Amino acid sequence: MSLVYFRDQTQAFARLRLGGKDRKRFLHGVVSNDIQGLTPGQGCHAAMLTIKGKLVADLWAYDCGEAGLLLRTVGSAAANLQAALERYLIMDDAVITDAGAELAELALFGEGAAALLSAACGLTLSTSPLPAYGFVVASSGLHVAATPELALPGFVVWGPAAAVATLQAAAVTAGALPLSDAHYTALRIAAGTPLYGVDMDEERMPGEAGLESAISYKKGCFLGQEVVVRLRDRGQLNRRLCGLRLSGSGALPPVGAVLTHATRPSAGHLTSVAHSDDWGDLALGYVHRSLWDPGTELQLQTPSGEPLSYTATVVELPLTSRPHA
């Protein structure tokens, strides 16, 4: 079996249920992607925004048929997401509940992940691949959803804690390795996937964070739509999250390190930093529009203005070449 990594995400991510006969119509009207178009077994990436187009949370919505919609989001954004949904839930027949206590979550990544899950859960993922965010339900009650977040074969699995624990034990027996936080961050940076609470927060707009996959421009109205469309059409973004390849010596630059350039002393800042055995030293960071073209080289300094022995070169994401492999 090809190498597979697993990651216990029960605490890192939160899970909400949205039930009631109006659940899809309600969610469709407030988040940025097409919820009405989902059918059972399908999911999508979406964002909850303020009326000013700022991020409340990004989330993943899955149509579980009669069981309602399952919403996944980063744990740090769960309370704000639930509060925002409840704020707009006035006349609709929909109910939001926290499913965190009843559901555990495991992620598996790697070329052998489909084969491992197929063997462990009695599925046919190797011969019947899932589309992004599509999912199937195993006889054990586990929901297995495809996820493109690391730009390599990946699956998010949620279900009863006992069933998730059994799957994790089977993965270990099959030779899967735990995915450390540092390794996950490196893969996430290389894929160009921002993490809420790290690379984006309530001060950011989805276009700044590169959340194009979470937005449908054809679905009609949603909270913050006018601002989002105006920024797209007028090209008014001043900063955008970019991939950066770091070069230098000594300790890696810290998150928050300032990007500088001869033409712009304050050109941006780093939000995620990691070392990768495949790609070397990498970062995600916000870069001013005048300097975000790939190949642009930037200098680094501390927030207090002390120079760092590193440079940062803007790169296109996801990374495909692996110079350090």
C-alpha positions as CSV (number, residue, x, y, z in Angstrom):
1,M,0.0,0.0,0.0
2,S,1.2,3.5,-0.8
3,L,2.0,5.8,2.1
4,V,-1.0,7.1,4.0
5,Y,-1.2,9.7,6.8
6,F,-4.0,10.0,9.3
7,R,-5.0,12.9,11.5
8,D,-7.4,13.0,14.4
9,Q,-9.5,16.1,13.7
10,T,-12.2,15.6,16.4
11,Q,-11.0,18.6,18.4
12,A,-9.6,20.8,15.6
13,F,-12.9,20.9,13.7
14,A,-16.5,21.4,14.9
15,R,-19.6,19.7,13.5
16,L,-23.1,21.2,13.4
17,R,-26.4,19.7,12.2
18,L,-29.0,21.8,10.4
19,G,-32.4,20.1,10.3
20,G,-36.0,21.2,9.5
21,K,-37.8,21.4,6.2
22,D,-36.4,24.8,5.4
23,R,-32.8,23.9,6.1
24,K,-31.5,24.1,2.5
25,R,-33.4,27.2,1.6
26,F,-32.3,29.0,4.7
27,L,-28.6,28.1,4.4
28,H,-28.6,28.8,0.7
29,G,-29.8,32.3,1.5
30,V,-27.0,33.2,4.0
31,V,-23.8,31.5,2.8
32,S,-21.8,32.1,-0.3
33,N,-22.2,28.8,-2.2
34,D,-25.0,26.9,-3.8
35,I,-26.7,24.8,-1.2
36,Q,-30.0,24.3,-3.0
37,G,-28.2,22.5,-5.8
38,L,-26.8,19.8,-3.5
39,T,-28.3,16.3,-3.5
40,P,-27.7,13.6,-0.9
41,G,-24.1,12.5,-1.0
42,Q,-22.8,15.9,-2.2
43,G,-21.1,18.7,-0.3
44,C,-19.4,22.1,-1.0
45,H,-17.1,24.6,0.5
46,A,-18.8,27.9,1.5
47,A,-18.3,31.0,3.6
48,M,-20.5,32.8,6.1
49,L,-20.0,36.6,5.7
50,T,-21.2,39.8,7.3
51,I,-23.3,42.2,5.3
52,K,-20.0,44.1,4.7
53,G,-18.4,41.0,3.1
54,K,-16.1,40.1,6.0
55,L,-15.5,36.5,7.0
56,V,-17.4,35.0,9.9
57,A,-16.2,31.5,9.1
58,D,-15.6,29.2,6.2
59,L,-17.4,25.9,6.3
60,W,-18.1,22.7,4.5
61,A,-21.8,21.7,4.0
62,Y,-22.9,18.1,3.3
63,D,-26.3,17.0,2.2
64,C,-27.1,14.0,4.4
65,G,-30.7,13.5,3.1
66,E,-33.3,13.0,5.7
67,A,-30.6,13.4,8.4
68,G,-30.3,17.1,7.4
69,L,-27.2,19.1,6.5
70,L,-23.9,18.5,8.3
71,L,-21.7,21.6,8.6
72,R,-18.0,21.4,9.4
73,T,-15.9,24.3,10.4
74,V,-12.7,25.0,12.3
75,G,-13.3,24.7,16.0
76,S,-12.3,28.3,16.7
77,A,-15.0,29.6,14.3
78,A,-17.8,27.3,15.5
79,A,-19.4,29.6,18.1
80,N,-19.4,32.6,15.8
81,L,-20.8,30.6,12.9
82,Q,-23.6,29.1,15.0
83,A,-24.4,32.5,16.5
84,A,-24.5,34.1,13.0
85,L,-26.8,31.4,11.7
86,E,-29.2,31.7,14.6
87,R,-29.3,35.5,14.2
88,Y,-30.8,35.1,10.7
89,L,-33.0,32.1,11.6
90,I,-36.3,33.9,12.2
91,M,-39.2,32.5,10.3
92,D,-37.6,29.4,8.8
93,D,-38.4,25.9,9.9
94,A,-34.8,25.0,10.6
95,V,-32.9,23.9,13.8
96,I,-29.2,24.1,14.4
97,T,-27.6,21.7,16.9
98,D,-24.0,20.9,17.9
99,A,-23.1,17.4,16.8
100,G,-19.6,17.6,18.3
101,A,-20.4,15.3,21.2
102,E,-21.9,12.5,19.0
103,L,-19.4,12.6,16.1
104,A,-15.7,12.1,15.9
105,E,-13.5,12.9,12.9
106,L,-10.5,11.5,11.2
107,A,-8.7,12.6,8.0
108,L,-6.6,10.4,5.8
109,F,-4.3,11.6,3.1
110,G,-2.0,10.0,0.5
111,E,-2.1,7.9,-2.7
112,G,-3.1,4.8,-0.7
113,A,-5.9,6.5,1.3
114,A,-8.7,5.3,-1.1
115,A,-7.5,1.7,-1.0
116,L,-7.2,1.7,2.8
117,L,-10.7,3.2,3.3
118,S,-12.2,0.8,0.8
119,A,-10.7,-2.2,2.6
120,A,-11.5,-0.9,6.1
121,C,-15.1,0.3,5.4
122,G,-16.2,-2.0,2.7
123,L,-16.3,0.7,0.0
124,T,-15.2,1.0,-3.6
125,L,-13.3,4.3,-3.5
126,S,-10.4,3.0,-5.6
127,T,-12.7,2.1,-8.5
128,S,-15.4,4.7,-8.0
129,P,-13.6,8.0,-7.0
130,L,-15.6,10.7,-5.2
131,P,-15.9,14.2,-6.5
132,A,-14.5,17.0,-4.3
133,Y,-16.7,17.1,-1.1
134,G,-18.8,14.2,-2.3
135,F,-19.3,11.4,0.3
136,V,-20.6,7.9,0.9
137,V,-21.9,6.2,4.0
138,A,-20.4,2.9,5.2
139,S,-22.3,0.2,7.0
140,S,-20.6,1.2,10.2
141,G,-22.3,4.7,10.0
142,L,-19.0,6.4,8.9
143,H,-19.4,9.2,6.4
144,V,-16.4,9.3,4.0
145,A,-16.0,12.6,2.1
146,A,-13.3,13.5,-0.4
147,T,-11.4,16.6,0.4
148,P,-8.9,18.5,-1.8
149,E,-7.5,20.6,1.0
150,L,-3.9,19.3,0.7
151,A,-3.9,19.0,-3.1
152,L,-3.4,15.2,-2.9
153,P,-5.8,12.4,-2.4
154,G,-7.6,13.0,0.9
155,F,-10.7,12.1,2.8
156,V,-12.5,13.4,5.9
157,V,-14.4,10.7,7.9
158,W,-16.9,11.4,10.6
159,G,-19.2,9.2,12.6
160,P,-19.7,7.6,16.0
161,A,-16.5,7.8,18.1
162,A,-16.2,4.0,18.4
163,A,-16.4,3.5,14.6
164,V,-13.8,6.3,14.0
165,A,-11.5,4.7,16.6
166,T,-11.8,1.3,14.9
167,L,-11.0,2.9,11.6
168,Q,-7.9,4.6,13.0
169,A,-6.7,1.3,14.5
170,A,-7.2,-0.3,11.1
171,A,-5.2,2.5,9.5
172,V,-2.3,2.0,11.9
173,T,-2.3,-1.7,11.3
174,A,-2.2,-1.1,7.6
175,G,0.9,1.0,8.1
176,A,-0.5,4.5,8.0
177,L,1.5,7.2,9.8
178,P,0.2,10.1,12.0
179,L,0.3,13.4,10.3
180,S,2.0,15.9,12.7
181,D,0.7,19.5,12.9
182,A,4.0,20.7,11.4
183,H,3.8,18.4,8.4
184,Y,0.1,19.2,7.9
185,T,0.9,22.9,7.9
186,A,3.7,22.4,5.3
187,L,1.3,20.4,3.0
188,R,-1.5,23.0,3.6
189,I,0.9,25.9,2.6
190,A,2.1,24.0,-0.5
191,A,-1.6,23.5,-1.5
192,G,-2.4,27.1,-0.9
193,T,-5.2,26.3,1.6
194,P,-5.8,29.0,4.2
195,L,-6.9,28.1,7.7
196,Y,-9.5,30.2,9.6
197,G,-8.0,31.8,12.7
198,V,-4.5,31.5,11.3
199,D,-4.5,32.9,7.7
200,M,-7.8,34.7,7.8
201,D,-10.2,36.1,10.4
202,E,-13.2,38.4,10.7
203,E,-11.2,41.3,9.2
204,R,-10.7,39.5,5.9
205,M,-12.8,39.2,2.8
206,P,-13.0,35.9,0.9
207,G,-11.2,37.3,-2.1
208,E,-8.2,38.4,0.0
209,A,-7.9,34.9,1.4
210,G,-8.3,33.2,-2.0
211,L,-11.6,31.5,-1.2
212,E,-12.9,31.4,-4.7
213,S,-14.0,27.8,-4.4
214,A,-16.4,28.8,-1.6
215,I,-18.3,31.4,-3.7
216,S,-21.0,30.9,-6.4
217,Y,-21.5,34.0,-8.5
218,K,-24.6,32.4,-10.1
219,K,-26.7,31.4,-7.1
220,G,-28.3,34.8,-6.3
221,C,-28.3,36.8,-3.1
222,F,-26.3,35.9,0.0
223,L,-25.0,37.9,2.9
224,G,-22.2,40.2,1.7
225,Q,-22.8,39.4,-2.0
226,E,-22.7,43.0,-3.2
227,V,-19.3,43.7,-1.7
228,V,-17.9,40.4,-2.9
229,V,-19.1,41.0,-6.5
230,R,-18.0,44.6,-6.5
231,L,-14.5,43.7,-5.4
232,R,-14.3,41.0,-8.1
233,D,-15.6,43.2,-10.9
234,R,-13.6,46.3,-10.0
235,G,-10.4,44.6,-9.0
236,Q,-10.1,46.6,-5.8
237,L,-8.3,44.1,-3.6
238,N,-5.2,45.7,-2.1
239,R,-3.7,42.6,-0.6
240,R,-4.0,38.9,-1.3
241,L,-2.8,35.7,0.4
242,C,0.1,34.4,-1.6
243,G,2.5,31.4,-1.5
244,L,6.1,32.3,-0.6
245,R,9.3,30.3,-0.9
246,L,11.7,31.3,1.9
247,S,15.5,31.4,1.5
248,G,17.9,32.1,4.3
249,S,19.6,30.7,7.3
250,G,18.9,30.3,11.0
251,A,15.5,30.0,12.6
252,L,12.5,30.3,10.4
253,P,10.9,33.7,10.3
254,P,8.0,33.9,12.8
255,V,4.4,34.3,11.9
256,G,3.7,38.0,11.7
257,A,7.1,38.8,10.2
258,V,6.8,41.9,7.9
259,L,7.4,41.7,4.2
260,T,9.3,44.7,2.7
261,H,10.3,45.9,-0.7
262,A,12.3,48.9,-1.9
263,T,9.1,50.3,-3.4
264,R,6.9,49.5,-0.4
265,P,8.4,49.3,3.1
266,S,5.2,47.6,4.4
267,A,4.4,45.1,1.7
268,G,2.6,42.5,3.8
269,H,3.1,39.9,6.5
270,L,3.4,36.1,7.1
271,T,0.5,34.1,8.4
272,S,1.8,30.5,8.2
273,V,5.4,29.3,8.1
274,A,6.7,25.7,7.8
275,H,9.7,23.6,6.7
276,S,9.0,20.9,4.1
277,D,11.3,18.1,3.3
278,D,9.9,18.2,-0.2
279,W,9.8,22.0,-0.9
280,G,12.1,23.6,1.6
281,D,11.0,26.6,3.7
282,L,7.5,27.9,2.8
283,A,5.0,30.5,4.0
284,L,1.6,31.9,3.3
285,G,1.3,35.7,3.6
286,Y,-0.6,38.7,2.6
287,V,1.2,40.7,-0.2
288,H,0.3,44.1,-1.6
289,R,-1.2,44.0,-5.1
290,S,1.8,45.8,-6.6
291,L,4.1,43.0,-5.5
292,W,2.1,39.8,-5.7
293,D,3.2,38.6,-9.1
294,P,5.1,35.2,-9.0
295,G,8.8,35.7,-8.9
296,T,8.8,38.9,-6.9
297,E,11.4,38.8,-4.2
298,L,10.7,40.4,-0.8
299,Q,12.8,41.0,2.3
300,L,11.7,40.1,5.8
301,Q,11.9,41.9,9.1
302,T,10.4,41.6,12.6
303,P,7.3,43.7,13.4
304,S,9.7,46.0,15.3
305,G,11.8,46.6,12.2
306,E,14.8,44.4,12.8
307,P,16.0,42.7,9.5
308,L,15.8,38.9,9.2
309,S,18.2,36.8,7.3
310,Y,15.5,35.5,4.9
311,T,14.0,36.5,1.7
312,A,10.6,35.5,0.4
313,T,9.8,34.9,-3.3
314,V,6.2,34.8,-4.4
315,V,5.2,31.5,-6.0
316,E,2.1,30.1,-7.7
317,L,0.1,27.6,-5.6
318,P,-0.4,24.7,-5.4
319,L,3.3,23.8,-5.7
320,T,4.0,21.0,-8.1
321,S,7.7,20.7,-8.4
322,R,9.6,19.3,-5.5
323,P,13.2,20.6,-5.6
324,H,14.0,19.1,-2.2
325,A,12.5,15.6,-2.8
